[in-house]
């Protein structure tokens, strides 16, 4: 099987950026590719770690991303004199020690493992086996959904900006009335709130676990700026349950808290409850609101349209994620989905790992 090492490394860098390592820029990726050409494919771990990590906090994220992408084991914290890369857990037939085919075998191992990840990235999660689903969920844990910052009403001292009149007067009083310099200030920035409304009704059963895992990744990324609710026959706040560090524990806690798991669909009633109890009190004001649902509505679609109109006026951006959006031949013919379209800022797919990675970009650009 022929592989393209450069494409594999670029795919790994993309996974690393989605995991929150901002230092994995295109120029650093080019440096990593050059380093792999010099060191050999068997040293891909250390080539990537030395070129793509910009700060100490990036190292554990890099290890987790490498393990998930290449299927290897995490390296020891204190390596030997010349540490070797984590072994990739893909069975293969290798020649005897010292054989000239060892480098080809190492390249084949990395290519096979990474190509499997690329295939899973674009497959519908509803069609995955148990093993493949576990692999995709492990990669979803590496996503870092976060909104772009916005200017706050508060200010901070700065070298450039508007004159800080109050700060300047206080500075003059502390210096016996001598006006030594003018102080300046700038607006602080803070992340916009991210609100996820996840449909857990019966029609969303193949995707509910994946979307909750995505919600867990968002809450873990910014616990104070993310709220997660489930919608079906009723509204349930599950942010507290998803704050567990372990994804499996978080999903078990969320499953216990959700009373209408795999039940019916009353989106209009759920959104009305959200707006009445949470949205109009500040949760949705100026936030990026993401509704994850297939749009099936048992009630009157016009009622759903009315609630979405209210929500769109409160939210900064309203994004709808429909798992069927990425399938060939899909058309928004469901009554609820057709009623929702006029009030949406973005309408995206959510059926695969690649679609969720694109959703991360949509949230960040909002």
ChimeraX attribute file (.defattr): number of C-alpha atoms within 10 A of each C-alpha:
attribute: neighborCount
match mode: 1-to-1
recipient: residues
	/A:1	5
	/A:2	8
	/A:3	15
	/A:4	11
	/A:5	18
	/A:6	17
	/A:7	14
	/A:8	21
	/A:9	21
	/A:10	17
	/A:11	17
	/A:12	23
	/A:13	25
	/A:14	17
	/A:15	23
	/A:16	27
	/A:17	20
	/A:18	22
	/A:19	24
	/A:20	18
	/A:21	23
	/A:22	14
	/A:23	18
	/A:24	25
	/A:25	16
	/A:26	13
	/A:27	12
	/A:28	18
	/A:29	21
	/A:30	16
	/A:31	17
	/A:32	26
	/A:33	22
	/A:34	14
	/A:35	19
	/A:36	21
	/A:37	15
	/A:38	11
	/A:39	13
	/A:40	14
	/A:41	23
	/A:42	21
	/A:43	18
	/A:44	22
	/A:45	21
	/A:46	18
	/A:47	22
	/A:48	23
	/A:49	16
	/A:50	14
	/A:51	19
	/A:52	26
	/A:53	20
	/A:54	15
	/A:55	10
	/A:56	8
	/A:57	10
	/A:58	19
	/A:59	16
	/A:60	12
	/A:61	17
	/A:62	25
	/A:63	19
	/A:64	20
	/A:65	26
	/A:66	24
	/A:67	21
	/A:68	25
	/A:69	25
	/A:70	25
	/A:71	20
	/A:72	19
	/A:73	16
	/A:74	17
	/A:75	15
	/A:76	9
	/A:77	6
	/A:78	7
	/A:79	10
	/A:80	8
	/A:81	6
	/A:82	6
	/A:83	12
	/A:84	14
	/A:85	18
	/A:86	21
	/A:87	18
	/A:88	18
	/A:89	14
	/A:90	13
	/A:91	7
	/A:92	11
	/A:93	6
	/A:94	12
	/A:95	11
	/A:96	9
	/A:97	8
	/A:98	7
	/A:99	9
	/A:100	10
	/A:101	13
	/A:102	15
	/A:103	13
	/A:104	12
	/A:105	17
	/A:106	19
	/A:107	19
	/A:108	20
	/A:109	22
	/A:110	25
	/A:111	23
	/A:112	20
	/A:113	19
	/A:114	23
	/A:115	19
	/A:116	13
	/A:117	23
	/A:118	17
	/A:119	10
	/A:120	19
	/A:121	18
	/A:122	14
	/A:123	17
	/A:124	21
	/A:125	21
	/A:126	15
	/A:127	11
	/A:128	15
	/A:129	10
	/A:130	9
	/A:131	8
	/A:132	16
	/A:133	17
	/A:134	12
	/A:135	17
	/A:136	21
	/A:137	19
	/A:138	18
	/A:139	21
	/A:140	26
	/A:141	21
	/A:142	22
	/A:143	25
	/A:144	24
	/A:145	27
	/A:146	26
	/A:147	24
	/A:148	14
	/A:149	14
	/A:150	14
	/A:151	13
	/A:152	13
	/A:153	10
	/A:154	11
	/A:155	14
	/A:156	11
	/A:157	16
	/A:158	14
	/A:159	9
	/A:160	10
	/A:161	12
	/A:162	13
	/A:163	15
	/A:164	17
	/A:165	13
	/A:166	10
	/A:167	15
	/A:168	17
	/A:169	16
	/A:170	12
	/A:171	18
	/A:172	16
	/A:173	12
	/A:174	10
	/A:175	11
	/A:176	8
	/A:177	11
	/A:178	11
	/A:179	12
	/A:180	10
	/A:181	9
	/A:182	13
	/A:183	20
	/A:184	18
	/A:185	18
	/A:186	19
	/A:187	16
	/A:188	14
	/A:189	15
	/A:190	15
	/A:191	17
	/A:192	22
	/A:193	26
	/A:194	26
	/A:195	25
	/A:196	24
	/A:197	27
	/A:198	24
	/A:199	31
	/A:200	28
	/A:201	24
	/A:202	15
	/A:203	17
	/A:204	25
	/A:205	15
	/A:206	18
	/A:207	22
	/A:208	21
	/A:209	15
	/A:210	22
	/A:211	26
	/A:212	26
	/A:213	21
	/A:214	24
	/A:215	28
	/A:216	32
	/A:217	24
	/A:218	27
	/A:219	27
	/A:220	20
	/A:221	18
	/A:222	17
	/A:223	15
	/A:224	11
	/A:225	18
	/A:226	25
	/A:227	23
	/A:228	23
	/A:229	21
	/A:230	28
	/A:231	29
	/A:232	29
	/A:233	22
	/A:234	23
	/A:235	23
	/A:236	21
	/A:237	18
	/A:238	23
	/A:239	21
	/A:240	15
	/A:241	19
	/A:242	28
	/A:243	21
	/A:244	18
	/A:245	13
	/A:246	12
	/A:247	20
	/A:248	13
	/A:249	14
	/A:250	21
	/A:251	21
	/A:252	13
	/A:253	17
	/A:254	23
	/A:255	16
	/A:256	12
	/A:257	16
	/A:258	19
	/A:259	15
	/A:260	19
	/A:261	21
	/A:262	18
	/A:263	16
	/A:264	18
	/A:265	25
	/A:266	21
	/A:267	28
	/A:268	26
	/A:269	19
	/A:270	23
	/A:271	25
	/A:272	21
	/A:273	17
	/A:274	24
	/A:275	20
	/A:276	11
	/A:277	12
	/A:278	14
	/A:279	20
	/A:280	15
	/A:281	11
	/A:282	14
	/A:283	21
	/A:284	25
	/A:285	19
	/A:286	16
	/A:287	23
	/A:288	25
	/A:289	26
	/A:290	23
	/A:291	22
	/A:292	25
	/A:293	29
	/A:294	23
	/A:295	28
	/A:296	21
	/A:297	20
	/A:298	14
	/A:299	15
	/A:300	14
	/A:301	20
	/A:302	15
	/A:303	18
	/A:304	24
	/A:305	20
	/A:306	17
	/A:307	21
	/A:308	23
	/A:309	15
	/A:310	16
	/A:311	24
	/A:312	20
	/A:313	14
	/A:314	21
	/A:315	23
	/A:316	18
	/A:317	21
	/A:318	24
	/A:319	24
	/A:320	25
	/A:321	25
	/A:322	20
	/A:323	25
	/A:324	19
	/A:325	18
	/A:326	17
	/A:327	11
	/A:328	7
	/A:329	7
	/A:330	9
	/A:331	11
	/A:332	16
	/A:333	11
	/A:334	13
	/A:335	17
	/A:336	24
	/A:337	21
	/A:338	16
	/A:339	20
	/A:340	21
	/A:341	15
	/A:342	11
	/A:343	20
	/A:344	17
	/A:345	13
	/A:346	16
	/A:347	18
	/A:348	19
	/A:349	20
	/A:350	27
	/A:351	25
	/A:352	22
	/A:353	24
	/A:354	19
	/A:355	21
	/A:356	23
	/A:357	20
	/A:358	16
	/A:359	22
	/A:360	19
	/A:361	16
	/A:362	17
	/A:363	20
	/A:364	16
	/A:365	10
	/A:366	18
